């Protein structure tokens, strides 16, 4: 079966200057020689130890970071990244942030206004939706962010550790929503330390190590290798 390639990363590298000194020549490589294709309708898992480059890779896919080496071929019009470290406009309420977030991935203002009540209902924010985001807890922001990404669908959805925040009720709700997303053949890239979830939900897995791809392939095969590696003393 031929699969449509939505994103193709070719020899991607990302290097920053190390430290804060203006004239420092020391550089730090966060990603090196990353080449991979993302196919329409698949769920691609990204695993690796802390600092391996997982969140950095998602930010490159989302266009937040521009690679300093290589190039990306894209056939998509909208990519949505849900990362709990990426904030909303703290001075606006949930309704305004819903509109802004949706417009950033290509939806119109009117479309987001029409979806706003459904998003607020899913997030279970209630009256808090009228308050500025700065008054929200981390869990409340996570619920709002996940709800926006679930109801306001982009061509590609990038999820960074989103099933591990919130109370048990909302975690179950978020997982059920993600399963529905996968079943509908939405294209998803999923970063998580929950290895059982990665193994179960993902079609393929990319294993990052020190900013490079160590292995990429069918989910169960890569996860067998990865789990064996991390359990070695």
Number of C-alpha atoms within 10 A of each C-alpha: 3 5 10 12 15 18 18 17 19 16 16 21 23 21 14 11 14 12 11 7 9 7 7 10 9 10 11 11 15 18 26 20 16 20 16 16 16 21 18 18 21 19 27 26 27 25 24 21 14 11 13 19 23 27 19 17 23 22 17 18 23 19 14 12 13 15 19 14 15 15 16 18 12 14 11 13 11 17 20 25 23 22 19 19 10 9 14 21 14 14 13 16 19 26 21 19 23 26 21 17 19 25 17 12 20 16 17 13 13 11 13 23 16 11 17 23 14 14 26 21 13 20 22 16 17 10 8 15 22 13 15 18 23 15 13 17 11 14 15 19 23 23 26 25 25 25 23 26 22 20 17 21 18 22 18 27 22 25 23 22 16 21 24 17 17 18 11 11 8 18 16 13 15 23 15 12 16 19 13 13 19 18 13 10 13 19 22 26 22 24 25 19 16 12 15 10 14 23 19 10 18 20 17 23 25 23 23 23 18 17 22 20 20 14 16 18 15 15 20 16 14 20 24 11 12 19 11 10 10 10 7 6 4
